[in-house]
Amino acid sequence: MTTLLNRHRVTRLTGFASGQVAVQVIGFASGMVLVRAMEPAQYGYYTLTVSMASIANILTDLGLASAVMAIGGRSTRNALGSLLDDANALHLRLGWLSLGLLAPCFAVLLLRQDAPPWQVAALTALAIASAALNVRAGLALSIGRLLGLVRLQLRLDLAVNVAKLGVLMLAVGVALDATMACAVNLFVAAATWAVWTRHLDRSLDRSSESKRLPRVGHGPALREQLWKQAPNSVYFVISSQLAVWLIGIFGNAERVAEVGALSRLGALFTVIGAVSATLVMPYFARHHGVPALASGFVAVNGFFAAMLMALVALSMAYPEAILWVLGGHYGALQSELVWMVVAATLSAWAGTVYSIGCARGWVIPVGLNMGTGLLATVLAILAVDVATVRGSFMINTATGMVGVLVTVGYFTWQLRRHATAKAVCP
């Protein structure tokens, strides 16, 4: 029986996870340079801009990278090049529509925080450009993951993070502000996209001669998958960023900076997300046997449950030591730290289960997902002070908890349906 945790896969996962730990240690160091070197107001602007770039990422992707993974998992290697071309064409249309609507909203939110007009224009442009390149890189990365190009991803992650850390350390001695930091993020996105595009052109024989050969059109399948995922993608961007928006509207730049600084401690979840996307999602996309899917699903949920308990215990036992790394501006956020850990773990849990479901084409109905999530969010908003850091993470905790229950329940139901279908038509 093929399982998610067989010896070969565990060895591969351990090796990749170890590399990702190194990547995130470097990334964490970059984050600490930003937190410690920038004034709280500038770090608040930076946090809002990164949040806005994340929003633009999701709204110009709308699940397109997951659709590429799901369709590519059922396609031959020769069809992957045309699949990427069709995904890029669809992204171009999404980008023009979404980014044109988002740019004014980004500018207004930054102006409310009293950012200088020139900086508002610069940060808005950088957020939009970074989002566009990140999505293109993500589409190429989905193909790379299906091809098993784990080493290339790890080497590229290491290279761009080392370069980012070096540039930020040099900028500390010049003028490290939100604009400079976001410009560095744009450089990382551009470099990642360029490397993946060039490598896939060679790996998939995307020469001019090969492109003239008859090709399979994936546009209808991509649009069908996108149509199913888009409402959930919009909901996820609203639920994940709503707390930051609220504190950005009703609080001030310093409170936003505190949310951003605490979120920097969530580097562990970036490692988990990278491992999941690289090794776990392709597993669920390719395997169709019920025992393999069930054992992998149990392993994923057991891992997150154990991690939640361990991280909460650690944050309650040693809050001063954990907060020390953020510097003197953020040392008093002890109770907020615990809420951040709970919210981040639940969000990563729900997001991982949702992603592996999408990798199989099992997309949660938007009414179920959005209805339960919005109800939890509204009740949390009514119960907490939305202008505080603690209230921000409490809202995210409520949304994350409901997200875990809904995604795990839906995947379990789909797995049972799959088992029944296999029994009828083996």
N, C-alpha and C positions, 0 to 999 in steps of 0.2 A: 504493500500500500504506500502511495506517495503522500507524504505529510509535509506540512510547512516546516517542521523542525527535525527533518532527517539530518544525518551527519554532514552530508555535503552542504546542505543549505545553512546549517548552523555555522560551519566553518566559514562559508562565504559571508554570512551575515556578520559574524564576529570580526572578520577582517575589514569589511566595509564600515561597520560601526566604529571600529577603532580609528580608522581613517577619518570618519566624520567627527569623532571626538576631537581629534587634532584640528580639524577645520573649525569646529565651534570654539575651541580654546582660543584660536587666533581671532575668530569673530567676536568672542566675548571680550578679548583684549581691546579690539577696536571700539566696541561699545563702551568700555570703561574709559577709554580716551575721550570719547564724546561726552560722557556723563560728567567726568571730572574737569575737563578743560573748558566746556562751554558754560556760559551764564545760564541760570535756570530759564530765563525768558527765551533765549535762543534755542535751548534744548526743547522748550515747549513748542516753538515754531517747527523745529525739526520733527518732533513727535507727530504733530498734526500733518506735516507734509508726508511722512512715511505712511501714516494712516490713510491719507488721501490717495497715495500711490497704490496702496493695497486695495482700496475701493475700486480704483480704475483698473487694476489687474483683473479683479473678479468680474467687473461689468463688461470688460472687453474680451474676456475669455468665456464666461457663462457656461463653464463646464466643457469647453472645446478640447482642452488637453485630456480630460477624462474620456471624452468621446473618441479621440484618437487612440487612446490606450485600449478601449473596449473593442473598437472596430479592427485595430491593428492586431489585437490578440487572436482574431479569427482569420487574419489575412496571411497571404504568403509574403516572403521577403521582397519579391519583385514588385508587389503592390504598395509597399510602404512609401516609396518616393512619391507616387501620385497622391497617396493619402495626405502626405505632408503638404504638397502643393495645394490641394483642395482646402485643407485646413487654413493655410495662410491666406488664401483668397477670401474665405469666409471671415477670418479675423480682420482683414482690411475693411470690410463693410461694417462690421461691428465697431471697429475702432473709430471711424469717422463719426458715427452716430453718437456713441457713448461719450467720447472725450469732448465733443463739442458741447454736450449738455453738462458735463461735470466741471469744466474749467471755471465757469462763473461761480458755481457753488464753492469750489476750493478757494477762490479769491475772497469771497464774502466771509468765509469762516476765518481766514487769516487776518482780514481787516478787523474783525471783531476782537482779535487779540492785540490790536494796536501795532501790528507789524508795519514797518515802513512800506509805502506803496511800491517802491522799486523792488523790495525784497519779496513782496507778495507776487509780483509779476514773475520774478525769477523762480521762486519756489513752485508756482503753479506750472510753469513751463517744464521745469525739471521733473515734477511728479508725473506729468503726462507723458513725457519722452521716456522716462524710466519704465512706466507701465507698459507702453507699447513694445519696448524691447524685451521686457521680462516675459510677456505673453509669447512673443515669437520664440524666445529661448526655451520656454516651457513646452511649446509644441514640438520643437526639435528634440528636446530632452525625452519626451514621451516615446518618440521613435527610437532614440538611443537606448532607453531602458528595455524596450522590446527586443532590441538587438543584443542586449546583455553587455553594453559598453560601460561596465561599472568602473573599471580602472580609469577610463578617460574622464568620467564625471568626477572621480575623486581627485585626480591630478589637477583638473581645471579648478575645482573648488579650492584646493590648497593654494594654487597659484594666484587666483584673484583675491583671496582673503589676505595672503601675505602682502600683495601689492597694495591692497586697501589700507592695511595697518601701517605700512611704511609711509604712504601718502598722508594719512591722518597725523602721524607723529611729526612729519615735516611741517604740516599746516599749523600745529600747535604753536610753533615758534613764529608764525606769520600772522594769520588771522583766521582761526577756526570758528566759524559760525554756522548757522543752519544752511546757508546757501552753499558754502564750501563742502559741507558734509553730504548734501544732496547731489552735488556735482560728482563727488566720488562714487556715490551709488549709481549714477548714470553711467560712469565709466565701467563699473563692474558689470552692469546689465549689457552694455554694448560689447564688451570683450567676451562674455559668456555666449551671447547670440552669435557672434562672428565665428568663434571656434567651433561650436556645434554645427553651424551651417556648412562650414568648409569641410568638416570631417564627414558629415552625412553625404555631401556631394560625392566624396570619394567612396565611401562604404556602399552606397546604393547605386553606384555607376550612373550618376546623374549628369552625364555628358550630353552635349548637344545632340549627338546621334541617338542616344537612348531615349531622350525626351521626345523624339519624333516617332517613336514606336507606338503602336496602339496601347492605350492605357485604360484602366478601369476607373470610372467616375465615382467618387465617394461623396459627392456633394449632397445627394438626397439622404444618404444614411447619416452623414454628419448633422444635417439640419434636423432630421428626425430625433436623433439623440440629444441635440442641443435644445430642441423644443421641450423635451421632457425635463432637462436639467436646469434650464434658464430660470424658471421661477424659484427653484430652490437656491440657485446661486445668488439671486437678488436678495432672497431672505437671509442667507448666510452673511452677506456683506453688511446688511442692515443690523443683524443681531450681533455680529462680532465687533462692529465699530460704533454702535449706538452709544455705548457708555462714554467713549472718547468724545463723540460729538456733543453729548449732553454736558460733559464737564468743560468742553471747549466753549459752549454757548453760555452756560450759567456760572462757570468758574473763571479761572484766569490762567495765564500761561504757566505760572509756577505750579498750579495743580496738575495741569497737563504734563508738565515735566516730571512730576512725581509718578504719574501713571506710566510714563515712558521709561523712567529709570527702573521702576520695579519690574516692568515687562522685560527689561534687559536680562534679568535673572532667569528668564525662561529659555535660555539657550539649549537646555536639555531637550525641550520639545522640538527644536529645530533638528536635532540629531535624530530623534524618533521619527519625525516627519520625513526626513531624507531616506532613512532606512526603509520605512514603510513604502514610500513611493518607488524606490529602486528595486526592492526585493519582494515585498509583500503584495503590492498591487499586481505586478505581472503574474505572480503565483495564482491569484484568484482569477485573473483574466484568462489564463491558459488551461487551468485544471477544471474538469467538469464532473469528476467522481464525487459522490456524496461524502464518503469517508474523508477524503482529502480536504474538502471544503469545510466540513464540520470540525475536524481536528484543528485546522488553521484558525477558524473562527473562535474556538475555545481558547486557543493559545493567545490570540490578540487580546481578548477581553480579560483573561487572567493576568496578563502582563500589566494592563492599565489599572486594574483593581489593586494589584500589589504596589504599583508605583504611587498611586494616590495615597495609600496609607503610609508608605515610607516617607514621602515628601512632606506630608502634613506633620508627621511626628518630628521630622528634622527641623522644619521651620518653627515649630512651637518650642523645641528644646534649645535651639541656638540662633535666635533671631538677630542678636547683636553682631555675631560673627558673620552672618550672611549679609547683613546690611552694611557692614564695614567697607565692603568692596565698592559701594556706590559713593562713598565720600560723605563729608559732613552735612551736606544739604539734605540728605535723605535718611539719616540714622534713626529718626523717631517713628518710622513707618512700620512698627512691629506687628500690630494687629492687621494692618493692610497687607503685610507680607503673606500671612496665612490665607487670607481671602484670595490673593493673587495666585498662590499655589493651587488652591482648589479650583478656581475658575480656569486656569491655564490647563490643568490636567483633564478636566471634564471636556473642555473645548477640543483638546487634542484627541481625546478618546472618541467623541462624537464625530469629529472630522475624519478620523482614520476609518471608522466603520462605514461612514457614508461613502468615502472614496473607494473602498474595496467593493462596496455594493455597486457603485457606478462602473467599476472596472468589469463587472459581470453584466452590466446593463440593467441592474436592479435599482431603479431610481425611485426614491420615496415620493408618493403622491404629494403634490404641493399643498393641498388642503390639510393633510395630516401634519406635515412638517411645519408649515407656516402657522397653521391655526394653533397648535399646541405651543409653539415657540413664542408667538406674539402674546398669547394669554399669559405665559410665564413672565415675559418681559414687562408687560403692562402692570401686572400685580407687583413685581419687584420695584418698578418705578414709583408706584404709589406708596410703597412701604419704606423706601430709603431716601436719603438726601442725595439727589443726583449731582450736586455741586461738590461732593467730597470724593476723595480717592477711594475710601472704603466703600462708599455707595456704588461707585463705578464697578468695582470688582464683585460686589454682591449681586448686581444686575447680571453680570457675565456668568456668575455661578448658577443663578436660577436658570438662565437660558441654556447653559451647558448641561445641567442635570437633566432637563427635559430632553435635550438633544440626544444624550446617551440613551435614555429610556426608549425614545422613538426609533432611533437608528438600529439599536440592538434588537428591539422587538420586530421591526420590519424585516431585517436581514434573517432573523430566525424563521419568520413566516415564509419568506421566499425560499429559504433552504428546505423547509418541509415540503413546499410545493414542488421544488426541483426533485426531491427524493421520491415523491409520489409519481411524478412524470417518468423518472428513471425506472421505477418499478413496473409501470404500465408498458413502457417502450424501452426496454433495456438496450 
